């Protein structure tokens, strides 16, 4: 039966539609952490990127917290992949950049709540 063969070839899962949202959090060192979060239909983080944060004199710590990592802990932009708003806080802060790390987590939760 040709119809049966065609039905077997048709995917039964619907394609995943990712969404993007911007999030912000105030950092106690006088700047605002700004991120863009891409997340899937289950609300899980697919990617996190900087969205124009101007960390000024705190830029080294911002870089450690976002992408480079420090003290044996990866940057949060990588560590947050697969997390949702309820599990973002389970990600360890980057050693030496705790304040920036916590601001990133707050900004990601802000984005995921939109």
C-alpha positions as CSV (number, residue, x, y, z in Angstrom):
1,X,0.0,0.0,0.0
2,X,1.7,3.2,-1.2
3,X,-0.3,5.4,1.3
4,X,1.1,3.4,4.2
5,X,4.7,3.9,3.0
6,X,4.1,7.7,2.6
7,X,2.7,7.9,6.1
8,X,5.8,6.2,7.5
9,X,8.0,8.8,5.9
10,X,6.1,11.7,7.2
11,X,7.6,13.0,10.5
12,X,5.1,12.8,13.4
13,X,6.9,15.4,15.6
14,X,6.3,19.0,15.0
15,X,9.4,21.2,14.5
16,X,10.9,23.0,17.5
17,X,10.3,26.7,17.4
18,X,12.8,28.6,19.3
19,X,12.1,32.1,20.8
20,X,14.3,35.0,21.8
21,X,13.9,37.4,24.6
22,X,16.0,40.1,26.2
23,X,16.7,40.2,29.9
24,X,18.3,42.7,32.3
25,X,19.6,42.8,35.8
26,X,21.3,45.6,37.8
27,X,24.8,44.8,38.9
28,X,25.9,46.3,42.2
29,X,29.0,47.6,40.6
30,X,27.0,50.2,38.7
31,X,26.0,48.7,35.4
32,X,23.2,46.6,33.9
33,X,23.7,43.1,32.7
34,X,22.0,42.7,29.4
35,X,21.5,39.4,27.7
36,X,19.5,37.9,24.8
37,X,18.3,34.4,25.5
38,X,17.2,31.9,22.9
39,X,14.9,29.2,24.4
40,X,12.9,26.3,23.1
41,X,9.2,25.5,23.4
42,X,9.8,23.8,26.8
43,X,11.4,27.0,28.1
44,X,14.9,25.6,28.1
45,X,17.9,27.8,27.3
46,X,19.4,27.1,23.8
47,X,21.8,30.0,23.9
48,X,22.7,33.2,25.9
49,X,24.6,36.1,24.3
50,X,25.6,39.5,25.6
51,X,23.2,42.3,24.4
52,X,25.4,45.4,24.8
53,X,26.4,45.2,28.5
54,X,28.9,48.0,29.3
55,X,30.7,46.7,32.4
56,X,33.3,49.4,32.5
57,X,35.9,48.7,35.1
58,X,34.3,45.4,35.8
59,X,34.8,44.1,32.3
60,X,37.3,41.4,33.2
61,X,34.9,39.9,35.7
62,X,32.1,40.2,33.2
63,X,34.2,38.3,30.6
64,X,35.0,35.6,33.1
65,X,31.3,35.2,34.1
66,X,30.0,35.2,30.5
67,X,32.4,33.3,28.2
68,X,35.9,32.6,29.5
69,X,35.1,31.1,32.9
70,X,37.6,31.2,35.8
71,X,38.7,29.0,38.7
72,X,37.7,25.8,36.9
73,X,34.2,26.9,36.2
74,X,33.0,27.5,32.7
75,X,31.4,30.8,31.7
76,X,27.7,31.0,32.3
77,X,26.7,31.5,28.7
78,X,27.7,27.8,28.2
79,X,26.7,26.5,31.6
80,X,23.1,27.8,31.3
81,X,22.3,25.8,28.2
82,X,19.5,23.3,28.9
83,X,18.3,25.1,32.0
84,X,14.9,26.6,32.5
85,X,13.7,29.5,34.8
86,X,13.4,27.0,37.7
87,X,16.9,25.6,37.4
88,X,19.0,28.6,36.4
89,X,20.0,29.2,40.0
90,X,21.5,25.7,40.2
91,X,24.3,26.8,38.0
92,X,27.5,27.6,39.9
93,X,28.8,31.2,39.8
94,X,32.1,31.7,38.3
95,X,34.8,31.9,40.9
96,X,36.1,35.5,41.2
97,X,33.1,36.8,39.3
98,X,30.2,36.0,41.6
99,X,28.4,39.3,41.4
100,X,28.5,39.3,37.6
101,X,27.5,35.6,37.5
102,X,24.4,36.2,39.7
103,X,23.4,39.2,37.6
104,X,23.6,37.0,34.5
105,X,21.3,34.4,36.1
106,X,18.9,37.1,37.1
107,X,18.9,38.6,33.6
108,X,18.3,35.1,32.1
109,X,15.4,34.5,34.4
110,X,14.1,37.9,33.4
111,X,14.2,36.9,29.7
112,X,12.6,33.5,30.3
113,X,9.7,35.2,32.1
114,X,8.7,37.2,29.0
